[in-house]
Amino acid sequence: MALPGAGFEYPEVEVTWFKRDLLLFANSIGCKADELHFLYELHPKFCAFPTYPIILPFKHKDQEVIDFYSRTNAIPIPGVPKLDSKRVVDGQRKIEFRRQIPTSSNGRQFLIKSKVLGVYDKGKSGTVVETEQILVERIGSKDIIYCRAVGSGFYVGQGGWGGPKGPQTESFPPPANRLPDATYAHPTNAESALLYRLNGDYNPLHATPEPGAKMGFGGAIMHGLFSWNTTAHGILKTLGDSDPANLKEFQARFASPVKPGDILETDIWRVGKVDGYAEGWEEVRFVTKVKGGKVCLSNGKAIIKIPRSGLTSKL
């Protein structure tokens, strides 16, 4: 039996970015002055931080702010009750990289191709919508894939409509009874979400206290993708010499909200060579938590190439 909404394809969306967009993104996720190739457009190796494409489904071609609620509510999913985007949070995100994006889309045509993989009814707690988003460059009649992302949105309190519960998510726990190989800390402040939203994710939940209060969060919370992207940066900086070519895959589940001002701490474990990959590629597991508080990113997994200058292995 077909899953409700599964296979539904959204209209293709053209996306654009400029060097300034890449500079803003790198600044907003914590890139440092010793990573000028992400922060200075005249650096001889200037490039995009690899997870930048995750923002493009929000940004589209816009340079001006947009109405987040109108955009995300624009297209209903057939066979599924209409869902309210004023009560949605991230569930899980995974991105796989095929090739590095250019530093500007100017003069080229890039598109996001999106489809629904499944819609799952979790009862009173809410509904999960799982989607696939592929960034392609269209050259004539051919689409060149740059990256593929799979993500889920959790629509709080909007379940109980009789849909399928969905499959159990595959787990990637860290090694038991072993200290992490490294820990990376990233502080936030009261303005962190207000800066990050300028990348194109203008959900009011992350700017003003009223939406978060209605959802039981007690006020504004950080973007889930802020924590996700800052953690990707921490792992690439710690293990991969901040070289975007050294990150092949990254994923994590959003476990609990982060408040502006929290300090994020990521514990990182190297777990060995990845089958099917060339020598040097390794699987990494990680957990990000709020210092003194709860885990905010669980089920963390990355595939990364660790150069000789990277962290000394404890395996």
N, C-alpha and C positions, 0 to 999 in steps of 0.2 A: 504494500500500500504506500502510495506516494506521501511524503511529508507535506503538511500545509506550507505553501509558499516556496517550497524547495525548487530551485531551478529558475525562479523568477529573475529576469534580467532587468536591471535599471537602465535607463537611457545612458549612453556614453557621455562622459563629462570631460570637456577640454580643460586642461590645467596648465598653468604657467608659473614661472618663478624667475627671479632675477638674482644677481649676486647679493644684493642687499637682503633678500629673504634668507639666504643661507647664512649670512653674518648674524642676523637677528636670531635665527634658530640656534646657532652654535652658542651665542651669548646666553640665551634663555635656558639652555640645558646644562650650563656650567663648564663649557670649554675654557681652558686656561691660557695664560699668556705664552706658555711654552708649547702651545698648539696653534701657532699663527697660521698654519695652512688651513684651519677652519675659520679663523678670525680676521684675516687680512687679505683683501682681494688682490693685492699685488705680490703676494708670496709666490715664489716660482712653482710651488706645489699646491696652490689654493684649490680646494675641493669641497664638496658637500659632505657634511656628516652623514654617514650611510643611512640612518633611520629617518632622514628628512622627508622622504615620500609619504610617511605615515600621516603627515599633516595635510597632504594635497586633497583628499576627499572632503575636508572641511573648507579649504581655501578656494578651490576651483581656480578661477582667473582673477579673483578679486584683489585689489590693492586697498580698497575701502572696507570698513567694518560691514558685517552682514547681520541679518536677523536670523540667529541660530535656530529658533523654534520654527520659523516659517520654512526654512530650507529643509530641515530634517523631517518635517511633517508633510512635505509636498507630495510624495508618491506613496500611496497605500500598497500593502502587499496583498495580492489576491488570496482569498481563503483564510485570512487572518483578521481578527477584530482590529479596528483602528487603535493604534497605540499612541500614547501621549508622550512626546519627547521632552516634556517639562519634568518628567520623572524617569529619566534614564541615566544609568552609569555604565562605565566599561566593565565587561566581564573578563575577557582574556584577549590577548593579541599575539600574533606570530607574524614575522616577516622573513621572507627568503629572498636573498639578493642574487640576481643573475648578472648584472653589470652596473657599473657606477654611472650615476646621472651626470650630465654636463653641469657646469656652473651657472648656466642660464638656459632657459628654453627658447630664448629669442630666435626667431627665424625657423623654428622647428615645431612640429605638431605632436603634443603629448596628450594622452587620454587615460582616464580611469575607466576600466570596464568592471562593473560590479554585478554580482548576482547573489541571491539568497541560497544558502546551503541548507538551512533548516530553521524552523521556529518551534520553540519548546515551551510547554506550559509547566511551570514549576509550582502550580497551586497558588495559594494566597500571596506567597512572597513575590511572584512576578512572572514575566515572560522573557525568554532569551531568544534573541534573533542573531543567528550566525551568518556572516557574509564573507564572500571572497572579493578582494579588490586587486586588480592587476594594473600596473602602470606600464603603458606601452608607448612607443614612438611609432607613429604612422608614416611610412615612407611609401608613397604610391598606394598600392593595394596590399602592402605587407605591414604587419604589426610586429615590432621588435619588443620583446618583453624585457623590462628592467628589474622589476621586483613583483613579488606576489605576497599579499597580506591576507590573513584570515583572522577575523575578529568576531567578538560577540558583544552585544549590548544587552544590559539587563534592565528591563522596564519594571521599576519598583511597584509592587502592589497591583500589577495588571495581569494576573494569572487567573486560573480557574475557569477557562473557557472551553475546556474539554480537549485540548490538543495533546500531542504526545509529550512524554516527559523528556525524551531525548537520550542519547547514549551517554555512558559514563565517560568523563574526560580522562585521557591518559595522564598519569602522574609521573613527575620527574623529581622525586625527593632527593635531597642532598645525601651524601654518604653517611651512614650511621656511625656513631662513635668515633668521629674523626674531626679534628679541628679544621676550620677553613684554611685554605692556602693563602688567602688574602682577604682583607676587609677594606671597603672604600666608603668614605663618609661624604655626604653632600648636605650642607645646611640650606634651609629655605628661610625666607623672611616674609613679612606681611605683604610685600609687593611681588613675590615670585610668580604667582598665578596671573597677576595683572600684566606682567611682562610676557609670560609664555602665551597668553591668549592672543597677542598681537601676531602670532604666526598664522592665525586664521580660525582658531577654535574659540568662538565667542560665546560659548554656553554661559548664561548668566549665573549658573550654579557656582562658578569659580570666581565671580567678581563681586557679588552682593549677597548679603546673608539670607534674604527671604526664601529663595528656592531651597537652600539646604536646611533651613529651619522646618519647612513643610515636609521634607523628606526624612526628618529625624536626625540630621547630622549636626544640628545646633548652630548652623551658619555656613558660610562659604567654605568650600574644601578645594584642595589642589586638583588639577586635572589628573586623572589616572595616567594619561600619557605623558604628563610631566615626570612622574616618578619612573615610568617605564623608560623614557628617553634618557633621563639623567643616569639611570642604572646602566643602560647600554653604553653611555659615555664612560662611566666609571670602569666597566669591564674592558672596553677597548683600550682605554688609557693604561690600565693596570697590566693587562696581559698582552695587548696587541700593538704596542708602540704608537697608539693613536693613528694607525694606518687603516683607512676604510677597506682596503683590499684584504685585510685580515679578519673580516667579519662576514660570515656566510649566512648565518641564521640566528634569530633572536626571538624569544617568546617569554611571556610571563602571564600569570593570572592575577587579577586585581582582588586582593583579599580583604582590605579594609581602607577606609578613607584616611587621607593625610591632611592635616591642617596647616595653613600658612604659619611659618615659624618653627615647624618640626625639623629635626635633623634626621636624614635618611642614612641608614647604615646597611651596606650590602656585604654579606658573607659569600665568598666565592670558593668553589671547589673544582679542581681539575679531576676529571674522571676517566681520561684516557682517549686513545685514538678512535676516530669515527670510521666505521666500516664504509667502504665505498669512496672514501676520500684519500687524497694523496698524503704522503708523509708530511707531518707538521700540523695537520688539522686535528683539533681535539674537541671533545664535548666538555662543556662547563656547566655545572649546576650552581644556582645561586638563590638566595633568599634576601629580600630587602625588608627591613623593619624600621619603624619609628623608634629612635633612641629612647629607651625607657618605656616603650609601649608595644603595640601589636605589630605583627607581620602585615605589611601592606602589599607586597608582591610575593606570591608563592609560585610553585611549579615553574621556577625559572630555569631556562635551558638556553645555551648558546653554542654555536659551532664556530670556533675561532682558530686562526693560525697563530701560534705563539712563537715569535722569533727568538733567537738565542739571547737577545737582550731582554726578553720578557722575564716573568717571575720564575725563579728556580723551582723546578718540580719537586713535590714531596711524594710523588708516586713511587 
